Amino acid sequence: METLICQSCGWPFVPANAGTNRDKSVNTDYCRDCYKDGAFVDKSLNLHQLEIKLLEMAEVQEDISLEEARQLIKKLPELKRWRMDNI
């Protein structure tokens, strides 16, 4: 099964957990936790808040270590949602 990387949170996901566009079609750029019905679920989320969220997840969830969270955080500025190339 294909593994995708969410272009908002950096978390790996499978196509079954992909976000949806406004017309309910699948959007494989983003996971369903970040993107739904053609919009970001948390529109006010900024990069710093996401970094904190990932570190907090690493503290309470067993499926991600603190080191894995740090590696994800390093890659966040390269993701589609956070790149500054459209300014």
C-alpha positions as CSV (number, residue, x, y, z in Angstrom):
1,M,0.0,0.0,0.0
2,E,1.3,3.4,-0.9
3,T,2.4,5.7,1.9
4,L,2.0,9.5,1.4
5,I,3.3,12.4,3.5
6,C,0.9,15.1,4.6
7,Q,2.0,18.4,3.2
8,S,0.7,20.1,6.3
9,C,1.7,18.1,9.3
10,G,4.4,15.9,7.7
11,W,2.8,12.7,9.1
12,P,2.8,9.6,6.9
13,F,-0.7,8.4,5.8
14,V,-2.3,5.9,3.4
15,P,-4.7,7.0,0.6
16,A,-7.7,5.8,2.7
17,N,-6.9,8.5,5.2
18,A,-6.5,11.3,2.6
19,G,-8.1,14.7,2.9
20,T,-11.0,15.7,0.7
21,N,-11.6,18.6,-1.7
22,R,-14.6,20.8,-1.8
23,D,-16.3,18.4,-4.3
24,K,-15.6,15.5,-1.9
25,S,-12.9,14.1,-4.2
26,V,-9.7,12.8,-2.6
27,N,-6.8,15.1,-2.0
28,T,-3.6,13.1,-1.6
29,D,-1.5,16.1,-0.6
30,Y,-3.0,16.2,2.9
31,C,-4.3,13.8,5.5
32,R,-7.9,13.9,6.7
33,D,-6.9,15.4,10.0
34,C,-5.4,18.5,8.3
35,Y,-7.7,19.0,5.2
36,K,-11.4,18.5,4.8
37,D,-13.9,19.7,2.2
38,G,-11.3,21.8,0.4
39,A,-10.0,23.7,3.5
40,F,-7.6,23.3,6.3
41,V,-9.2,21.9,9.4
42,D,-7.4,24.4,11.7
43,K,-7.0,27.5,9.5
44,S,-5.4,29.5,12.2
45,L,-2.6,27.0,12.9
46,N,0.8,28.4,12.4
47,L,4.1,26.6,12.0
48,H,5.3,27.2,15.6
49,Q,2.0,25.9,16.9
50,L,2.3,22.8,14.8
51,E,5.8,22.2,16.1
52,I,4.5,22.3,19.7
53,K,1.6,20.0,18.8
54,L,4.0,17.4,17.3
55,L,6.2,17.5,20.4
56,E,3.2,17.1,22.7
57,M,2.0,14.1,20.7
58,A,5.4,12.5,21.1
59,E,5.1,12.9,24.9
60,V,1.7,11.1,25.1
61,Q,1.5,8.7,22.1
62,E,3.4,5.6,21.8
63,D,3.5,5.6,17.9
64,I,5.9,8.5,17.7
65,S,9.1,9.1,19.6
66,L,10.5,12.5,20.6
67,E,13.3,12.0,18.1
68,E,10.8,11.2,15.3
69,A,8.9,14.3,16.2
70,R,12.1,16.4,16.0
71,Q,12.9,15.0,12.6
72,L,9.3,15.8,11.4
73,I,9.7,19.4,12.7
74,K,12.9,19.9,10.8
75,K,11.1,19.0,7.5
76,L,8.0,21.1,8.1
77,P,9.2,24.3,6.3
78,E,9.7,22.2,3.1
79,L,6.1,21.0,3.0
80,K,3.6,22.6,0.6
81,R,1.5,24.3,3.3
82,W,4.5,26.0,4.9
83,R,6.7,26.9,1.9
84,M,7.3,30.6,1.4
85,D,7.6,30.4,-2.4
86,N,4.2,31.8,-3.1
87,I,4.8,35.1,-1.4
